[in-house]
Amino acid sequence: MSRSSAIMLLSFIIGLRAATCVSSDNMSDFLAEDGTLREALVLRDSQEGFVGVKGEILTIEPKGAWAMAKFINGEVQEPHRKGQLDREKLARLAKVLASRTFNQFPPQLGRDVKVNRHLLEVRFGSKRSILVLRPGESPKEAAPPPNDPEAAAWERFIAVVEAIQAETAGSKGTS
């Protein structure tokens, strides 16, 4: 076997191995056979400050019922919005979690902020990932340039957050 053939074969094997690792993050990790989520999916948007930590928490239960409530520190208020996602929307969320390799997200990414952090947390079961931002900063405004080593992780995190927001915004909800 020539040297160039050996290099091509080795490159193919490495590429195949990488594809196998990514495919372990498939939809069945997130979606059960009956079309429900395997775990609750939570999006928590919080701001640290003078009163402690306050913000909103959106919880999507495995069967699609969702609720959005405000919180201050550990006290969560009654939901101010509720709704129900159908199996099609749950499948779309599972597809985004799988395609964006949520199971491989780092526990924390973002800015090195020590005071008054703006935190976006996505949690699915026991897996969670937190994006740390400056006070009042949005993820898209703060995203690093495409050539930054963290850019891909930010893009994947933002895509998951936007998918959760889009599916619940378009869902029948009560205020």
C-alpha positions in Angstrom: 0.0 0.0 0.0 1.4 3.4 -1.0 1.9 6.1 1.6 -0.8 8.3 0.2 -3.3 5.4 0.2 -2.4 4.6 3.8 -3.0 8.3 4.8 -6.3 8.3 2.9 -7.4 5.1 4.7 -6.3 6.5 8.1 -8.2 9.7 7.4 -11.3 7.8 6.5 -11.1 5.7 9.7 -10.6 8.8 11.8 -13.6 10.5 10.1 -15.7 7.4 10.6 -14.8 7.2 14.3 -15.7 10.9 14.7 -19.0 10.4 13.0 -19.7 7.4 15.3 -19.0 9.5 18.4 -21.4 12.2 17.3 -24.2 9.7 16.3 -24.3 8.5 19.9 -26.1 11.8 20.6 -29.2 10.7 18.6 -32.8 11.5 19.1 -33.5 8.4 21.2 -31.3 10.0 23.9 -34.0 12.6 24.2 -37.3 11.2 22.8 -39.0 8.0 24.0 -40.6 5.6 21.6 -44.1 7.0 22.5 -43.0 10.4 21.3 -42.6 12.0 24.7 -39.4 13.5 26.1 -37.3 11.1 28.2 -36.8 13.9 30.8 -38.0 17.4 31.6 -36.4 20.1 29.6 -35.7 23.4 31.4 -34.6 26.8 30.3 -33.6 29.1 33.1 -32.8 32.8 32.4 -31.5 34.5 35.5 -29.7 37.7 36.5 -27.6 38.0 39.6 -27.9 41.3 41.5 -28.7 43.2 44.6 -31.7 41.0 45.6 -29.9 37.8 44.8 -30.8 35.8 41.7 -34.0 36.5 39.8 -35.4 35.6 36.4 -37.7 33.2 34.6 -37.8 29.5 34.4 -39.5 27.5 31.6 -40.1 23.9 32.2 -41.3 21.4 29.5 -42.5 18.2 31.1 -41.9 14.9 29.2 -45.5 14.7 27.9 -45.3 18.3 26.6 -47.0 20.4 29.3 -45.0 23.5 29.8 -45.1 26.4 32.2 -43.1 29.7 32.6 -42.7 31.3 36.0 -40.7 34.1 37.5 -38.4 33.4 40.4 -36.4 35.3 43.0 -33.7 33.2 44.7 -35.3 29.9 45.6 -38.9 31.1 45.5 -40.7 30.3 42.2 -44.0 32.1 41.6 -47.1 30.7 40.1 -46.7 30.2 36.3 -47.7 33.3 34.3 -47.8 31.3 31.0 -48.7 27.7 30.4 -49.2 25.5 27.3 -49.0 22.1 25.8 -46.6 20.9 23.1 -47.8 18.1 20.8 -45.6 15.1 19.9 -44.5 16.8 16.7 -43.0 19.8 18.6 -41.5 17.5 21.2 -39.8 15.6 18.3 -38.5 18.8 16.9 -37.0 19.7 20.3 -35.4 16.3 20.6 -34.0 16.6 17.0 -32.4 20.0 18.0 -30.9 18.6 21.2 -29.5 15.6 19.2 -28.2 17.5 16.2 -26.6 20.1 18.5 -25.0 17.3 20.6 -26.5 18.6 23.9 -25.1 15.6 25.8 -21.6 16.9 24.9 -22.2 20.5 26.0 -19.7 21.8 28.5 -21.0 22.4 32.0 -20.3 26.1 31.6 -19.2 28.4 28.8 -19.2 32.1 28.1 -17.7 35.1 29.8 -15.4 35.3 32.8 -17.8 37.5 34.8 -17.6 37.5 38.6 -20.4 40.0 39.6 -24.0 40.4 38.4 -23.8 37.6 35.9 -26.6 36.9 33.4 -27.0 33.1 33.3 -28.8 31.0 30.7 -29.1 27.4 31.8 -30.4 24.5 29.7 -31.1 21.3 31.6 -32.4 18.0 30.4 -32.7 15.5 33.2 -29.4 15.6 35.1 -27.4 17.1 32.2 -27.1 20.9 32.4 -25.1 23.6 30.6 -24.8 27.3 31.6 -23.9 30.2 29.4 -22.4 33.1 31.4 -23.0 36.6 30.1 -22.5 40.1 31.3 -25.5 41.9 32.9 -28.2 42.6 30.3 -26.2 41.0 27.5 -27.9 38.7 24.9 -26.3 35.5 23.7 -26.3 36.6 20.1 -24.7 40.0 20.9 -22.0 38.4 23.0 -21.2 35.4 20.7 -17.6 35.2 19.8 -16.5 35.7 16.2 -16.6 32.5 14.0 -12.8 32.0 14.2 -12.9 31.9 18.0 -12.4 28.3 19.5 -15.6 28.8 21.5 -17.8 30.0 18.6 -19.2 26.5 17.7 -20.2 25.8 21.3 -21.9 29.1 21.6 -23.8 28.6 18.3 -25.0 25.2 19.4 -26.1 26.5 22.8 -27.9 29.5 21.2 -29.7 27.1 18.7 -31.0 25.0 21.6 -32.3 28.1 23.5 -33.9 29.5 20.4 -35.6 26.2 19.6 -37.1 26.0 23.1 -38.3 29.6 22.9 -39.8 29.1 19.4 -41.7 25.9 20.3 -43.3 27.4 23.4 -43.9 30.9 21.8 -45.9 29.3 19.0 -47.7 26.9 21.3 -51.1 27.5 22.7 -50.4 29.1 26.0 -52.4 30.9 28.6 -51.3 34.0 30.3 
